[in-house]
């Protein structure tokens, strides 16, 4: 297939790629969108630098890709690769979370702790807030302990990407395979 010229450079991190030579304001067509969607599935997060983005353009691009964010220069954002976190669980913990369900404030019913990504067939860990969640069939103490263990596992350095914002950066990420982590 004849792709418009732009490069996708994989970041030296457990997730993410930088899109080089692409302007969201000018390079919008279906071929580009397909290539970017494919890159997002492969790398979970795309970094676009030097984008002159109007609110309308950001909204339009968000409809074609995924969650997006702009932030002031110098701030940082931290993301956890939840597919990698799932893949690196111990066998015993993986078996436990595979069938576990949680009740979360505001949810209509019980939610799984493992999500199957239909486009790739890969599984990702779901890490709900321990303060607002309870594991079905577990005591409060057991729930809290398991959910804290999952959060600690998902936020290990080997699962994280830290983005330091530069002027006019724009990030798109897959909300099903990544978790945004609070920056200390």
C-alpha positions as CSV (number, residue, x, y, z in Angstrom):
1,X,0.0,0.0,0.0
2,X,1.2,3.5,-0.7
3,X,1.4,5.3,2.6
4,X,1.9,9.1,2.9
5,X,5.4,9.7,4.2
6,X,5.8,10.0,7.9
7,X,7.8,7.9,10.3
8,X,6.8,6.0,13.4
9,X,9.8,5.7,15.8
10,X,9.4,3.3,18.7
11,X,10.2,4.9,22.0
12,X,12.9,3.3,24.3
13,X,10.2,2.4,26.8
14,X,7.7,-0.4,27.5
15,X,5.1,1.4,25.3
16,X,4.8,4.3,22.9
17,X,5.9,5.6,19.6
18,X,6.7,9.1,18.2
19,X,5.0,10.1,15.0
20,X,7.5,12.1,13.0
21,X,6.7,14.3,9.9
22,X,3.0,14.2,10.4
23,X,0.7,17.2,10.9
24,X,-2.7,16.7,12.3
25,X,-3.8,19.9,10.7
26,X,-2.8,18.9,7.2
27,X,-2.3,15.1,6.8
28,X,-5.8,13.9,7.5
29,X,-7.0,11.2,5.3
30,X,-8.3,7.6,5.7
31,X,-4.9,6.0,4.8
32,X,-3.2,8.1,7.5
33,X,-5.9,7.2,10.0
34,X,-5.6,3.5,9.3
35,X,-1.8,3.6,9.7
36,X,-2.0,5.6,12.9
37,X,-4.7,3.3,14.3
38,X,-2.5,0.3,13.6
39,X,0.5,2.0,15.3
40,X,-1.8,2.8,18.3
41,X,-2.7,-0.9,18.6
42,X,0.9,-1.9,18.4
43,X,2.4,0.7,20.7
44,X,-0.5,1.9,22.9
45,X,0.5,5.5,22.9
46,X,1.5,7.9,20.1
47,X,3.4,11.2,20.6
48,X,2.9,14.0,18.1
49,X,5.4,16.8,18.6
50,X,5.1,20.4,17.3
51,X,1.4,20.3,16.6
52,X,-0.5,23.5,16.2
53,X,-3.8,22.2,17.4
54,X,-7.1,24.1,17.7
55,X,-9.8,22.8,20.0
56,X,-11.8,21.7,16.9
57,X,-8.9,19.9,15.4
58,X,-8.1,18.1,18.7
59,X,-11.8,17.0,18.9
60,X,-11.9,15.8,15.3
61,X,-8.6,13.9,15.7
62,X,-9.9,12.4,19.0
63,X,-12.9,10.9,17.1
64,X,-10.5,9.1,14.8
65,X,-8.0,7.9,17.3
66,X,-8.4,7.7,21.1
67,X,-8.0,9.7,24.3
68,X,-5.7,12.7,23.8
69,X,-4.1,15.2,26.0
70,X,-2.2,18.5,25.9
71,X,-0.3,19.8,28.9
72,X,1.9,22.7,29.8
73,X,5.6,22.5,28.9
74,X,7.7,21.0,31.6
75,X,5.0,18.9,33.2
76,X,5.1,15.1,33.1
77,X,2.6,12.3,32.4
78,X,3.1,8.7,33.5
79,X,1.5,5.7,31.8
80,X,1.4,2.0,32.7
81,X,1.3,-0.7,30.0
82,X,-1.5,-2.9,31.4
83,X,-1.0,-5.6,28.7
84,X,2.6,-6.0,29.9
85,X,1.5,-5.9,33.5
86,X,-0.9,-8.8,32.8
87,X,1.7,-10.8,30.9
88,X,4.2,-10.5,33.8
89,X,1.8,-11.6,36.6
90,X,2.8,-14.7,38.4
91,X,0.8,-17.8,37.2
92,X,-1.1,-18.0,40.5
93,X,-2.1,-14.3,40.5
94,X,-3.0,-14.5,36.8
95,X,-5.3,-17.5,37.5
96,X,-6.9,-15.5,40.4
97,X,-7.6,-12.3,38.5
98,X,-8.8,-14.2,35.4
99,X,-12.1,-15.1,37.0
100,X,-12.3,-12.3,39.5
101,X,-15.0,-9.6,39.3
102,X,-15.2,-6.3,41.1
103,X,-18.0,-4.1,42.2
104,X,-17.0,-0.5,41.6
105,X,-18.9,2.7,42.6
106,X,-21.0,4.0,39.8
107,X,-20.8,0.8,37.7
108,X,-24.0,-1.0,36.7
109,X,-22.7,-4.5,37.5
110,X,-19.6,-6.5,38.3
111,X,-16.6,-5.8,36.1
112,X,-13.7,-8.2,35.2
113,X,-10.1,-7.6,36.4
114,X,-8.9,-8.8,33.0
115,X,-10.0,-7.3,29.7
116,X,-9.6,-9.0,26.3
117,X,-8.7,-6.6,23.6
118,X,-10.8,-7.8,20.5
119,X,-8.6,-6.2,17.9
120,X,-5.4,-7.9,19.0
121,X,-6.6,-10.9,21.1
122,X,-4.3,-9.7,23.9
123,X,-5.4,-9.4,27.5
124,X,-4.8,-6.4,29.8
125,X,-5.0,-6.1,33.5
126,X,-7.8,-3.8,34.8
127,X,-6.6,-1.8,37.9
128,X,-9.5,-0.2,39.6
129,X,-9.3,2.2,42.5
130,X,-9.0,0.1,45.7
131,X,-10.9,2.8,47.7
132,X,-14.0,2.6,45.4
133,X,-13.9,-1.1,44.5
134,X,-14.6,-4.5,46.1
135,X,-13.7,-7.9,44.8
136,X,-16.8,-10.1,44.6
137,X,-16.7,-12.9,47.2
138,X,-13.7,-11.5,49.1
139,X,-13.7,-9.7,52.4
140,X,-12.9,-6.0,52.5
141,X,-9.3,-6.8,53.7
142,X,-8.8,-9.4,51.0
143,X,-10.1,-7.0,48.3
144,X,-7.9,-4.2,49.5
145,X,-4.8,-6.4,49.6
146,X,-5.4,-7.8,46.1
147,X,-6.2,-4.5,44.5
148,X,-3.2,-2.8,46.1
149,X,-1.0,-5.7,44.9
150,X,-2.3,-5.3,41.3
151,X,-1.7,-1.5,41.4
152,X,1.8,-2.0,42.8
153,X,2.5,-4.6,40.0
154,X,1.1,-2.4,37.2
155,X,3.1,0.6,38.3
156,X,6.5,-1.1,38.5
157,X,9.1,0.9,36.6
158,X,9.4,-1.8,33.8
159,X,5.8,-1.2,32.9
160,X,5.9,2.6,32.8
161,X,6.5,5.4,30.3
162,X,7.1,8.9,31.5
163,X,6.4,11.7,29.1
164,X,7.9,15.1,29.6
165,X,5.8,17.6,27.8
166,X,7.4,20.0,25.2
167,X,5.5,22.9,23.7
168,X,2.7,21.7,21.3
169,X,3.0,18.0,22.2
170,X,-0.2,16.0,21.7
171,X,-0.6,12.4,23.0
172,X,-3.1,9.8,21.9
173,X,-3.4,6.6,23.9
174,X,-5.4,3.5,24.1
175,X,-7.5,3.6,27.3
176,X,-8.0,-0.1,27.3
177,X,-4.3,-1.1,27.4
178,X,-2.9,1.8,29.4
179,X,-3.5,3.4,32.7
180,X,-2.5,7.0,33.5
181,X,-0.6,7.0,36.8
182,X,-0.3,10.0,39.1
183,X,3.1,11.7,38.9
184,X,4.8,12.2,42.2
